[in-house]
Amino acid sequence: MSVVRLADVRDSVVAVVTPRGLADRVNREHELARESAEAAVAHAIRCGELLLEQKAKLRHGEFKPWIAEHCAFSYRSAAVY
């Protein structure tokens, strides 16, 4: 069993979180998650646009090998974009 001396308690900082304070933190994290999701969707859309741009420059049958050679993801992932 550990013993806590009074001096140790006086020198410690104790954080007390009120229900309102916790709710504020929860709401902030929710907002950050929503913003991150919106940014992720925007990046995915732009990735798809760039893939379509490259596909238009290639002849039939060249896109899948181009993905394999130049992208850090599979053709299947590219097709989702």
Summary of the structure (lengths in Angstrom):
residues: 81
radius of gyration: 26.0
end to end distance: 58.7
largest distance: 78.7
contacts: 137
relative contact order: 0.06
helix: 73%
strand: 0%
